[in-house]
Amino acid sequence: MAILPVDIQALLVRMDSVSKVQQMQQEGVVLAQAVKGGELSELSHIESSRVNDVKPHPDGNNKIEDEQKKQKKGYVQKRKQNGGGKKEEERKKFEEPYKGTHVDIKR
């Protein structure tokens, strides 16, 4: 279907309003993205401000750390008494002094 000169005259009159509508539609997408980005940044700011501050315990955290150190020392001593030395002897037996120092590149 061909466009006649009469049709062109009608189209040219409406071209201004159609172009404005098209421009508003294209800008609407960008504006919607900007609004969503603003909302997202505001939500993240609110969530980050809601993080609770750690309040120091009245007894302090020293007790927990001391207990952990004592438990670790006790565990190491028990391990040595129950045969930890055997594993070290086995490791020494299988260690090779030149292991990893010589690289063979022949095929």
ZAROBA-263002 format. One record per residue: residue number from 1; residue in one letter; x, z, y of N, C-alpha, C, O, CB in turn. Coordinates in nm, 3 decimals, always signed. Each point is the difference from the previous one (the first is absolute). Glycine has a CB too. Example, Ala and Ser with C-alpha at 12.3 -4.5 7.8 and 13.67 -1.06 7.14 Angstrom:
// ZAROBA-263002
+-----+---+---------+---------+---------+---------+---------+---------+---------+---------+---------+---------+---------+---------+---------+---------+---------+
!   k ! r !   neast !     nup !  nnorth !  caeast !    caup ! canorth !   ceast !     cup !  cnorth !   oeast !     oup !  onorth !  cbeast !    cbup ! cbnorth !
+-----+---+---------+---------+---------+---------+---------+---------+---------+---------+---------+---------+---------+---------+---------+---------+---------+
!   1 ! A !  +1.319 !  +0.780 !  -0.569 !  -0.089 !  +0.000 !  +0.119 !  +0.090 !  +0.000 !  +0.120 !  +0.104 !  +0.066 !  -0.002 !  -0.293 !  +0.059 !  -0.115 !
!   2 ! S !  +0.154 !  -0.197 !  +0.222 !  +0.082 !  +0.006 !  +0.119 !  -0.077 !  +0.073 !  +0.109 !  +0.051 !  +0.017 !  +0.111 !  +0.067 !  -0.232 !  -0.174 !
+-----+---+---------+---------+---------+---------+---------+---------+---------+---------+---------+---------+---------+---------+---------+---------+---------+
***
This chain:
// ZAROBA-263002
+-----+---+---------+---------+---------+---------+---------+---------+---------+---------+---------+---------+---------+---------+---------+---------+---------+
!   k ! r !   neast !     nup !  nnorth !  caeast !    caup ! canorth !   ceast !     cup !  cnorth !   oeast !     oup !  onorth !  cbeast !    cbup ! cbnorth !
+-----+---+---------+---------+---------+---------+---------+---------+---------+---------+---------+---------+---------+---------+---------+---------+---------+
!   1 ! M !  +0.085 !  +0.000 !  -0.117 !  -0.085 !  +0.000 !  +0.117 !  +0.089 !  +0.000 !  +0.123 !  +0.082 !  +0.090 !  +0.020 !  -0.267 !  +0.032 !  -0.143 !
!   2 ! A !  +0.169 !  -0.221 !  +0.203 !  +0.083 !  -0.019 !  +0.119 !  -0.055 !  +0.082 !  +0.116 !  -0.119 !  +0.029 !  +0.009 !  +0.181 !  -0.260 !  -0.087 !
!   3 ! I !  +0.032 !  +0.269 !  +0.169 !  -0.040 !  +0.074 !  +0.119 !  -0.023 !  -0.101 !  +0.112 !  +0.089 !  -0.079 !  +0.034 !  +0.043 !  +0.288 !  -0.105 !
!   4 ! L !  -0.249 !  -0.206 !  +0.127 !  -0.037 !  -0.092 !  +0.107 !  +0.039 !  +0.058 !  +0.135 !  +0.016 !  +0.122 !  +0.011 !  -0.206 !  -0.212 !  -0.150 !
!   5 ! P !  +0.206 !  +0.008 !  +0.241 !  +0.035 !  +0.051 !  +0.134 !  -0.099 !  +0.104 !  +0.052 !  +0.040 !  +0.090 !  +0.074 !  +0.067 !  -0.310 !  -0.028 !
!   6 ! V !  -0.232 !  +0.210 !  -0.082 !  -0.099 !  +0.098 !  +0.044 !  +0.032 !  +0.135 !  -0.063 !  -0.014 !  +0.104 !  +0.064 !  -0.161 !  -0.285 !  -0.038 !
!   7 ! D !  +0.218 !  +0.179 !  -0.152 !  +0.035 !  +0.124 !  -0.069 !  +0.123 !  +0.065 !  +0.064 !  +0.009 !  +0.122 !  +0.012 !  -0.106 !  -0.214 !  -0.225 !
!   8 ! I !  +0.192 !  +0.009 !  +0.253 !  +0.121 !  +0.053 !  +0.063 !  -0.035 !  +0.070 !  +0.131 !  +0.055 !  +0.106 !  +0.031 !  +0.082 !  -0.289 !  -0.136 !
!   9 ! Q !  -0.229 !  +0.126 !  +0.180 !  -0.041 !  +0.064 !  +0.126 !  -0.062 !  +0.137 !  -0.028 !  +0.027 !  +0.095 !  +0.073 !  -0.065 !  -0.322 !  +0.031 !
!  10 ! A !  -0.042 !  +0.237 !  -0.206 !  -0.063 !  +0.128 !  -0.033 !  +0.105 !  +0.099 !  -0.050 !  -0.007 !  +0.119 !  +0.032 !  -0.210 !  -0.238 !  -0.090 !
!  11 ! L !  +0.314 !  +0.072 !  -0.019 !  +0.104 !  +0.087 !  -0.052 !  +0.091 !  +0.052 !  +0.111 !  +0.040 !  +0.116 !  -0.002 !  -0.049 !  -0.241 !  -0.213 !
!  12 ! L !  +0.043 !  +0.040 !  +0.312 !  +0.088 !  +0.041 !  +0.109 !  -0.063 !  +0.109 !  +0.085 !  +0.071 !  +0.087 !  +0.051 !  +0.027 !  -0.315 !  -0.050 !
!  13 ! V !  -0.229 !  +0.224 !  +0.016 !  -0.068 !  +0.101 !  +0.078 !  +0.007 !  +0.136 !  -0.071 !  +0.017 !  +0.103 !  +0.064 !  -0.171 !  -0.280 !  +0.032 !
!  14 ! R !  +0.141 !  +0.175 !  -0.227 !  +0.000 !  +0.125 !  -0.077 !  +0.141 !  +0.046 !  -0.041 !  +0.016 !  +0.110 !  -0.051 !  -0.243 !  -0.174 !  -0.032 !
!  15 ! M !  +0.326 !  -0.019 !  +0.106 !  +0.135 !  +0.030 !  -0.045 !  +0.053 !  +0.130 !  +0.061 !  +0.070 !  +0.076 !  -0.068 !  -0.030 !  -0.321 !  +0.043 !
!  16 ! D !  -0.072 !  +0.273 !  +0.149 !  +0.049 !  +0.121 !  +0.066 !  -0.054 !  +0.126 !  -0.069 !  +0.076 !  +0.093 !  -0.026 !  -0.063 !  -0.219 !  +0.244 !
!  17 ! S !  -0.141 !  +0.129 !  -0.246 !  -0.058 !  +0.118 !  -0.064 !  +0.047 !  +0.014 !  -0.145 !  +0.020 !  +0.112 !  -0.047 !  -0.220 !  -0.133 !  +0.197 !
!  18 ! V !  +0.217 !  -0.089 !  -0.219 !  +0.045 !  +0.005 !  -0.139 !  +0.144 !  +0.049 !  -0.007 !  +0.036 !  +0.078 !  -0.088 !  -0.193 !  -0.266 !  +0.028 !
!  19 ! S !  +0.240 !  +0.142 !  +0.153 !  +0.141 !  +0.043 !  -0.001 !  +0.011 !  +0.150 !  +0.031 !  +0.085 !  +0.069 !  -0.057 !  -0.013 !  -0.301 !  +0.130 !
!  20 ! K !  -0.156 !  +0.282 !  +0.015 !  +0.001 !  +0.145 !  +0.029 !  -0.040 !  +0.081 !  -0.122 !  +0.059 !  +0.104 !  -0.028 !  -0.112 !  -0.153 !  +0.267 !
!  21 ! V !  -0.046 !  +0.002 !  -0.312 !  -0.045 !  +0.070 !  -0.120 !  +0.111 !  +0.000 !  -0.105 !  +0.026 !  +0.103 !  -0.063 !  -0.266 !  -0.169 !  +0.111 !
!  22 ! Q !  +0.306 !  -0.048 !  -0.065 !  +0.109 !  -0.009 !  -0.097 !  +0.116 !  +0.093 !  +0.038 !  +0.058 !  +0.065 !  -0.086 !  -0.125 !  -0.302 !  +0.038 !
!  23 ! Q !  +0.099 !  +0.242 !  +0.176 !  +0.108 !  +0.086 !  +0.046 !  -0.035 !  +0.147 !  -0.023 !  +0.085 !  +0.078 !  -0.041 !  -0.019 !  -0.251 !  +0.212 !
!  24 ! M !  -0.191 !  +0.211 !  -0.144 !  -0.041 !  +0.138 !  -0.021 !  +0.005 !  +0.037 !  -0.148 !  +0.036 !  +0.112 !  -0.035 !  -0.183 !  -0.126 !  +0.238 !
!  25 ! Q !  +0.112 !  -0.081 !  -0.290 !  +0.007 !  +0.027 !  -0.144 !  +0.145 !  +0.021 !  -0.045 !  +0.028 !  +0.089 !  -0.081 !  -0.238 !  -0.224 !  +0.047 !
!  26 ! Q !  +0.300 !  +0.053 !  +0.085 !  +0.140 !  +0.013 !  -0.038 !  +0.061 !  +0.129 !  +0.055 !  +0.078 !  +0.066 !  -0.069 !  -0.059 !  -0.315 !  +0.063 !
!  27 ! E !  -0.053 !  +0.284 !  +0.128 !  +0.051 !  +0.124 !  +0.058 !  -0.064 !  +0.122 !  -0.065 !  +0.059 !  +0.108 !  -0.003 !  -0.020 !  -0.228 !  +0.219 !
!  28 ! G !  -0.159 !  +0.103 !  -0.269 !  -0.069 !  +0.111 !  -0.065 !  +0.076 !  +0.050 !  -0.123 !  +0.003 !  +0.120 !  -0.026 !  -0.219 !  -0.212 !  +0.108 !
!  29 ! V !  +0.276 !  +0.001 !  -0.156 !  +0.076 !  +0.039 !  -0.118 !  +0.122 !  +0.083 !  +0.042 !  +0.028 !  +0.104 !  -0.058 !  -0.106 !  -0.310 !  -0.065 !
!  30 ! V !  +0.148 !  +0.158 !  +0.225 !  +0.118 !  +0.071 !  +0.049 !  -0.040 !  +0.136 !  +0.056 !  +0.069 !  +0.100 !  -0.022 !  +0.044 !  -0.319 !  +0.072 !
!  31 ! L !  -0.223 !  +0.222 !  +0.023 !  -0.047 !  +0.126 !  +0.058 !  -0.041 !  +0.098 !  -0.110 !  +0.028 !  +0.120 !  +0.011 !  -0.105 !  -0.243 !  +0.194 !
!  32 ! A !  +0.011 !  +0.075 !  -0.308 !  -0.041 !  +0.087 !  -0.111 !  +0.123 !  +0.058 !  -0.070 !  +0.000 !  +0.117 !  -0.038 !  -0.210 !  -0.253 !  +0.007 !
!  33 ! Q !  +0.315 !  +0.055 !  +0.015 !  +0.123 !  +0.050 !  -0.061 !  +0.064 !  +0.107 !  +0.088 !  +0.051 !  +0.101 !  -0.051 !  -0.017 !  -0.323 !  -0.062 !
!  34 ! A !  -0.036 !  +0.200 !  +0.243 !  +0.058 !  +0.098 !  +0.092 !  -0.077 !  +0.132 !  -0.005 !  +0.060 !  +0.107 !  +0.002 !  +0.019 !  -0.294 !  +0.146 !
!  35 ! V !  -0.211 !  +0.179 !  -0.155 !  -0.082 !  +0.121 !  -0.008 !  +0.026 !  +0.074 !  -0.130 !  +0.015 !  +0.123 !  +0.001 !  -0.191 !  -0.233 !  +0.141 !
!  36 ! K !  +0.183 !  +0.037 !  -0.253 !  +0.029 !  +0.064 !  -0.129 !  +0.137 !  +0.065 !  +0.002 !  +0.017 !  +0.110 !  -0.053 !  -0.162 !  -0.278 !  -0.063 !
!  37 ! G !  +0.244 !  +0.102 !  +0.176 !  +0.133 !  +0.057 !  +0.010 !  +0.001 !  +0.127 !  +0.084 !  +0.069 !  +0.096 !  -0.034 !  +0.026 !  -0.324 !  +0.009 !
!  38 ! G !  -0.171 !  +0.228 !  +0.134 !  -0.011 !  +0.120 !  +0.083 !  -0.064 !  +0.115 !  -0.074 !  +0.044 !  +0.115 !  +0.010 !  -0.058 !  -0.260 !  +0.189 !
!  39 ! E !  -0.091 !  +0.116 !  -0.274 !  -0.066 !  +0.104 !  -0.079 !  +0.093 !  +0.055 !  -0.107 !  +0.005 !  +0.121 !  -0.023 !  -0.226 !  -0.231 !  +0.065 !
!  40 ! L !  +0.294 !  +0.022 !  -0.106 !  +0.093 !  +0.042 !  -0.105 !  +0.112 !  +0.088 !  +0.056 !  +0.036 !  +0.101 !  -0.060 !  -0.089 !  -0.311 !  -0.066 !
!  41 ! S !  +0.107 !  +0.171 !  +0.240 !  +0.106 !  +0.082 !  +0.060 !  -0.054 !  +0.135 !  +0.045 !  +0.070 !  +0.102 !  -0.010 !  +0.048 !  -0.311 !  +0.084 !
!  42 ! E !  -0.241 !  +0.212 !  -0.024 !  -0.060 !  +0.126 !  +0.041 !  -0.023 !  +0.092 !  -0.120 !  +0.025 !  +0.120 !  +0.007 !  -0.135 !  -0.237 !  +0.187 !
!  43 ! L !  +0.063 !  +0.059 !  -0.306 !  -0.020 !  +0.079 !  -0.121 !  +0.132 !  +0.055 !  -0.054 !  +0.006 !  +0.115 !  -0.042 !  -0.207 !  -0.254 !  -0.012 !
!  44 ! S !  +0.304 !  +0.057 !  +0.056 !  +0.129 !  +0.049 !  -0.050 !  +0.056 !  +0.108 !  +0.091 !  +0.064 !  +0.094 !  -0.048 !  -0.019 !  -0.319 !  -0.055 !
!  45 ! H !  -0.068 !  +0.214 !  +0.232 !  +0.045 !  +0.104 !  +0.093 !  -0.074 !  +0.131 !  -0.026 !  +0.061 !  +0.108 !  +0.002 !  -0.009 !  -0.284 !  +0.171 !
!  46 ! I !  -0.182 !  +0.167 !  -0.197 !  -0.080 !  +0.120 !  -0.029 !  +0.046 !  +0.064 !  -0.130 !  +0.015 !  +0.122 !  -0.008 !  -0.211 !  -0.221 !  +0.131 !
!  47 ! E !  +0.220 !  +0.017 !  -0.226 !  +0.043 !  +0.054 !  -0.129 !  +0.139 !  +0.063 !  +0.009 !  +0.026 !  +0.102 !  -0.064 !  -0.165 !  -0.275 !  -0.051 !
!  48 ! S !  +0.226 !  +0.114 !  +0.194 !  +0.134 !  +0.058 !  +0.012 !  -0.003 !  +0.130 !  +0.080 !  +0.084 !  +0.088 !  -0.021 !  +0.013 !  -0.318 !  +0.008 !
!  49 ! S !  -0.193 !  +0.245 !  +0.103 !  -0.008 !  +0.124 !  +0.076 !  -0.066 !  +0.111 !  -0.083 !  +0.011 !  +0.118 !  +0.035 !  -0.023 !  -0.251 !  +0.178 !
!  50 ! R !  -0.056 !  +0.097 !  -0.321 !  -0.067 !  +0.099 !  -0.085 !  +0.093 !  +0.064 !  -0.102 !  -0.040 !  +0.093 !  -0.071 !  -0.169 !  -0.221 !  +0.102 !
!  51 ! V !  +0.330 !  +0.081 !  -0.040 !  +0.093 !  +0.055 !  -0.098 !  +0.026 !  +0.146 !  +0.033 !  +0.032 !  +0.035 !  +0.114 !  +0.076 !  -0.261 !  -0.151 !
!  52 ! N !  -0.123 !  +0.309 !  -0.065 !  +0.018 !  +0.143 !  +0.021 !  +0.147 !  +0.033 !  +0.011 !  +0.082 !  -0.053 !  -0.075 !  -0.294 !  +0.100 !  -0.049 !
!  53 ! D !  +0.244 !  +0.039 !  +0.216 !  +0.137 !  +0.048 !  +0.012 !  +0.025 !  +0.105 !  -0.107 !  -0.088 !  +0.078 !  -0.035 !  +0.089 !  -0.126 !  +0.284 !
!  54 ! V !  +0.119 !  +0.048 !  -0.299 !  +0.037 !  +0.097 !  -0.102 !  +0.030 !  +0.133 !  +0.069 !  +0.085 !  +0.009 !  +0.088 !  +0.008 !  -0.190 !  -0.241 !
!  55 ! K !  -0.165 !  +0.281 !  +0.111 !  +0.020 !  +0.132 !  +0.059 !  +0.098 !  +0.077 !  -0.087 !  -0.010 !  -0.004 !  -0.123 !  -0.223 !  +0.005 !  +0.224 !
!  56 ! P !  +0.327 !  +0.067 !  -0.042 !  +0.096 !  +0.075 !  -0.080 !  -0.069 !  +0.114 !  -0.075 !  -0.086 !  +0.068 !  +0.055 !  +0.268 !  -0.128 !  +0.107 !
!  57 ! H !  -0.142 !  +0.079 !  -0.284 !  -0.054 !  +0.107 !  -0.082 !  +0.057 !  +0.133 !  +0.049 !  +0.118 !  +0.006 !  +0.036 !  -0.142 !  -0.162 !  -0.236 !
!  58 ! P !  -0.056 !  +0.261 !  +0.204 !  +0.052 !  +0.128 !  +0.052 !  +0.120 !  +0.052 !  -0.078 !  +0.089 !  +0.061 !  +0.058 !  -0.318 !  -0.009 !  +0.019 !
!  59 ! D !  +0.232 !  -0.075 !  -0.208 !  +0.114 !  +0.046 !  -0.080 !  +0.117 !  -0.096 !  +0.009 !  +0.113 !  +0.036 !  -0.033 !  -0.271 !  +0.077 !  -0.121 !
!  60 ! G !  +0.132 !  -0.232 !  +0.200 !  +0.105 !  -0.100 !  +0.008 !  +0.012 !  -0.076 !  -0.132 !  -0.053 !  +0.043 !  -0.102 !  +0.175 !  +0.099 !  +0.270 !
!  61 ! N !  -0.052 !  -0.252 !  -0.164 !  +0.019 !  -0.082 !  -0.119 !  +0.126 !  +0.039 !  -0.077 !  +0.031 !  -0.061 !  -0.102 !  -0.151 !  -0.124 !  +0.217 !
!  62 ! N !  +0.190 !  +0.284 !  -0.068 !  +0.126 !  +0.040 !  -0.064 !  -0.022 !  +0.049 !  -0.142 !  +0.083 !  -0.025 !  -0.087 !  +0.006 !  +0.085 !  +0.311 !
!  63 ! K !  -0.199 !  +0.009 !  -0.249 !  -0.025 !  +0.053 !  -0.132 !  -0.012 !  -0.112 !  -0.103 !  +0.056 !  +0.009 !  -0.109 !  -0.171 !  +0.189 !  +0.211 !
!  64 ! I !  +0.044 !  -0.301 !  -0.067 !  -0.020 !  -0.111 !  -0.091 !  +0.133 !  -0.067 !  -0.031 !  +0.031 !  -0.028 !  -0.115 !  -0.264 !  -0.007 !  +0.204 !
!  65 ! E !  +0.312 !  +0.010 !  +0.015 !  +0.129 !  -0.065 !  -0.020 !  +0.092 !  +0.088 !  -0.084 !  +0.071 !  -0.050 !  -0.087 !  -0.098 !  -0.069 !  +0.307 !
!  66 ! D !  +0.027 !  +0.249 !  -0.195 !  +0.084 !  +0.090 !  -0.078 !  -0.043 !  +0.000 !  -0.146 !  +0.084 !  -0.002 !  -0.090 !  -0.048 !  +0.145 !  +0.293 !
!  67 ! E !  -0.167 !  -0.141 !  -0.228 !  -0.049 !  -0.001 !  -0.137 !  +0.039 !  -0.128 !  -0.072 !  +0.036 !  +0.002 !  -0.117 !  -0.227 !  +0.144 !  +0.186 !
!  68 ! Q !  +0.183 !  -0.259 !  +0.003 !  +0.036 !  -0.127 !  -0.061 !  +0.148 !  -0.002 !  -0.036 !  +0.038 !  -0.050 !  -0.106 !  -0.219 !  -0.063 !  +0.236 !
!  69 ! K !  +0.266 !  +0.167 !  -0.043 !  +0.143 !  +0.005 !  -0.028 !  +0.028 !  +0.088 !  -0.121 !  +0.082 !  -0.035 !  -0.085 !  -0.033 !  -0.002 !  +0.328 !
!  70 ! K !  -0.117 !  +0.152 !  -0.251 !  +0.019 !  +0.090 !  -0.114 !  -0.043 !  -0.068 !  -0.130 !  +0.068 !  +0.011 !  -0.102 !  -0.103 !  +0.187 !  +0.253 !
!  71 ! Q !  -0.078 !  -0.267 !  -0.146 !  -0.049 !  -0.067 !  -0.120 !  +0.096 !  -0.109 !  -0.044 !  +0.024 !  -0.017 !  -0.119 !  -0.259 !  +0.067 !  +0.188 !
!  72 ! K !  +0.291 !  -0.122 !  +0.027 !  +0.092 !  -0.108 !  -0.033 !  +0.128 !  +0.057 !  -0.062 !  +0.052 !  -0.055 !  -0.098 !  -0.148 !  -0.084 !  +0.286 !
!  73 ! K !  +0.147 !  +0.247 !  -0.131 !  +0.121 !  +0.062 !  -0.054 !  -0.026 !  +0.050 !  -0.142 !  +0.084 !  -0.017 !  -0.088 !  -0.011 !  +0.084 !  +0.320 !
!  74 ! G !  -0.187 !  -0.005 !  -0.254 !  -0.035 !  +0.049 !  -0.133 !  -0.012 !  -0.113 !  -0.100 !  +0.041 !  +0.013 !  -0.115 !  -0.159 !  +0.179 !  +0.221 !
!  75 ! Y !  +0.062 !  -0.303 !  -0.063 !  -0.016 !  -0.115 !  -0.088 !  +0.137 !  -0.057 !  -0.039 !  +0.022 !  -0.035 !  -0.116 !  -0.245 !  -0.017 !  +0.223 !
!  76 ! V !  +0.312 !  +0.043 !  -0.011 !  +0.134 !  -0.053 !  -0.028 !  +0.075 !  +0.093 !  -0.095 !  +0.068 !  -0.048 !  -0.091 !  -0.063 !  -0.064 !  +0.317 !
!  77 ! Q !  -0.016 !  +0.241 !  -0.207 !  +0.068 !  +0.095 !  -0.088 !  -0.055 !  -0.008 !  -0.142 !  +0.077 !  +0.003 !  -0.096 !  -0.035 !  +0.147 !  +0.292 !
!  78 ! K !  -0.173 !  -0.159 !  -0.211 !  -0.060 !  -0.011 !  -0.133 !  +0.043 !  -0.128 !  -0.069 !  +0.025 !  -0.002 !  -0.121 !  -0.221 !  +0.136 !  +0.200 !
!  79 ! R !  +0.205 !  -0.239 !  -0.003 !  +0.039 !  -0.129 !  -0.055 !  +0.144 !  +0.005 !  -0.052 !  +0.030 !  -0.055 !  -0.106 !  -0.188 !  -0.060 !  +0.264 !
!  80 ! K !  +0.244 !  +0.180 !  -0.083 !  +0.140 !  +0.012 !  -0.043 !  +0.010 !  +0.085 !  -0.126 !  +0.079 !  -0.029 !  -0.090 !  -0.003 !  +0.004 !  +0.328 !
!  81 ! Q !  -0.156 !  +0.131 !  -0.245 !  +0.004 !  +0.088 !  -0.116 !  -0.058 !  -0.067 !  -0.125 !  +0.045 !  +0.026 !  -0.111 !  -0.063 !  +0.169 !  +0.265 !
!  82 ! N !  -0.080 !  -0.281 !  -0.136 !  -0.069 !  -0.061 !  -0.114 !  +0.065 !  -0.129 !  -0.048 !  -0.061 !  -0.072 !  -0.079 !  -0.148 !  +0.174 !  +0.163 !
!  83 ! G !  +0.329 !  -0.133 !  -0.041 !  +0.066 !  -0.119 !  -0.052 !  +0.022 !  -0.108 !  +0.102 !  +0.019 !  -0.115 !  -0.036 !  -0.119 !  +0.168 !  -0.178 !
!  84 ! G !  +0.098 !  -0.020 !  +0.337 !  +0.029 !  -0.098 !  +0.103 !  +0.143 !  -0.049 !  -0.011 !  +0.030 !  -0.113 !  +0.038 !  -0.197 !  +0.221 !  +0.111 !
!  85 ! G !  +0.255 !  -0.025 !  -0.201 !  +0.140 !  -0.037 !  -0.017 !  +0.017 !  -0.107 !  -0.106 !  +0.094 !  -0.079 !  +0.008 !  -0.029 !  +0.307 !  +0.063 !
!  86 ! K !  -0.151 !  -0.232 !  -0.170 !  +0.009 !  -0.100 !  -0.106 !  -0.019 !  -0.140 !  +0.057 !  +0.072 !  -0.093 !  -0.036 !  -0.158 !  +0.260 !  -0.130 !
!  87 ! K !  -0.008 !  -0.181 !  +0.254 !  -0.026 !  -0.131 !  +0.059 !  +0.119 !  -0.047 !  +0.083 !  +0.034 !  -0.118 !  -0.001 !  -0.280 !  +0.170 !  +0.005 !
!  88 ! E !  +0.308 !  +0.040 !  +0.066 !  +0.116 !  -0.037 !  +0.081 !  +0.115 !  -0.043 !  -0.089 !  +0.073 !  -0.093 !  +0.033 !  -0.144 !  +0.254 !  +0.146 !
!  89 ! E !  +0.088 !  -0.094 !  -0.293 !  +0.106 !  -0.038 !  -0.094 !  -0.027 !  -0.139 !  -0.057 !  +0.092 !  -0.080 !  -0.016 !  -0.054 !  +0.322 !  -0.040 !
!  90 ! E !  -0.164 !  -0.271 !  +0.026 !  -0.035 !  -0.132 !  -0.053 !  +0.025 !  -0.107 !  +0.105 !  +0.047 !  -0.109 !  -0.033 !  -0.219 !  +0.212 !  -0.117 !
!  91 ! R !  +0.141 !  -0.074 !  +0.274 !  +0.024 !  -0.097 !  +0.107 !  +0.149 !  -0.028 !  +0.014 !  +0.039 !  -0.116 !  +0.013 !  -0.244 !  +0.196 !  +0.106 !
!  92 ! K !  +0.287 !  +0.022 !  -0.122 !  +0.144 !  -0.018 !  +0.013 !  +0.054 !  -0.082 !  -0.116 !  +0.095 !  -0.077 !  +0.016 !  -0.078 !  +0.296 !  +0.107 !
!  93 ! K !  -0.077 !  -0.202 !  -0.240 !  +0.046 !  -0.072 !  -0.118 !  -0.022 !  -0.151 !  +0.016 !  +0.082 !  -0.080 !  -0.045 !  -0.131 !  +0.283 !  -0.096 !
!  94 ! F !  -0.062 !  -0.241 !  +0.204 !  -0.034 !  -0.141 !  +0.012 !  +0.047 !  -0.064 !  +0.130 !  -0.017 !  -0.121 !  +0.016 !  -0.178 !  +0.170 !  -0.157 !
!  95 ! E !  +0.253 !  +0.024 !  +0.231 !  +0.050 !  -0.058 !  +0.123 !  +0.125 !  -0.082 !  -0.026 !  +0.089 !  +0.044 !  -0.072 !  -0.187 !  +0.146 !  +0.202 !
!  96 ! E !  +0.104 !  -0.307 !  -0.072 !  +0.117 !  -0.084 !  -0.011 !  +0.067 !  -0.006 !  +0.135 !  -0.068 !  -0.019 !  +0.101 !  -0.036 !  -0.118 !  -0.287 !
!  97 ! P !  +0.237 !  +0.154 !  +0.192 !  +0.066 !  +0.005 !  +0.130 !  -0.003 !  -0.134 !  +0.073 !  +0.003 !  -0.001 !  +0.123 !  +0.143 !  +0.179 !  -0.213 !
!  98 ! Y !  -0.152 !  -0.288 !  +0.019 !  +0.004 !  -0.131 !  +0.065 !  -0.138 !  -0.064 !  +0.013 !  -0.012 !  -0.117 !  +0.036 !  +0.241 !  +0.089 !  -0.125 !
!  99 ! K !  -0.331 !  +0.103 !  +0.060 !  -0.136 !  -0.053 !  +0.004 !  -0.038 !  -0.036 !  +0.143 !  +0.005 !  +0.085 !  +0.090 !  -0.068 !  +0.053 !  -0.291 !
! 100 ! G !  +0.026 !  -0.264 !  +0.221 !  -0.045 !  -0.045 !  +0.132 !  +0.112 !  -0.045 !  +0.092 !  -0.028 !  -0.045 !  +0.111 !  -0.160 !  +0.197 !  -0.137 !
! 101 ! T !  +0.313 !  -0.143 !  -0.016 !  +0.109 !  -0.041 !  +0.089 !  +0.048 !  -0.140 !  -0.032 !  +0.055 !  -0.067 !  +0.087 !  +0.013 !  +0.304 !  -0.064 !
! 102 ! H !  -0.087 !  -0.283 !  -0.145 !  +0.045 !  -0.133 !  -0.039 !  -0.122 !  -0.089 !  -0.021 !  -0.089 !  +0.033 !  -0.079 !  +0.298 !  +0.063 !  -0.030 !
! 103 ! V !  -0.213 !  -0.209 !  +0.181 !  -0.111 !  -0.091 !  -0.012 !  +0.048 !  -0.125 !  -0.072 !  +0.091 !  -0.068 !  +0.048 !  -0.199 !  +0.159 !  +0.164 !
! 104 ! D !  +0.048 !  -0.123 !  -0.326 !  +0.038 !  -0.117 !  -0.079 !  -0.085 !  -0.117 !  +0.046 !  -0.123 !  +0.004 !  -0.012 !  +0.190 !  +0.139 !  -0.186 !
! 105 ! I !  -0.004 !  -0.248 !  +0.250 !  -0.076 !  -0.114 !  +0.053 !  +0.008 !  -0.120 !  -0.093 !  -0.057 !  -0.104 !  +0.033 !  +0.100 !  +0.186 !  +0.197 !
! 106 ! K !  +0.024 !  -0.073 !  -0.343 !  +0.008 !  -0.111 !  -0.095 !  -0.127 !  -0.007 !  -0.082 !  -0.066 !  +0.100 !  -0.024 !  +0.315 !  -0.078 !  +0.012 !
! 107 ! R !  -0.280 !  -0.145 !  -0.029 !  -0.116 !  -0.019 !  -0.088 !  +0.044 !  -0.031 !  -0.137 !  -0.084 !  -0.020 !  -0.088 !  -0.050 !  -0.057 !  +0.276 !
+-----+---+---------+---------+---------+---------+---------+---------+---------+---------+---------+---------+---------+---------+---------+---------+---------+
***
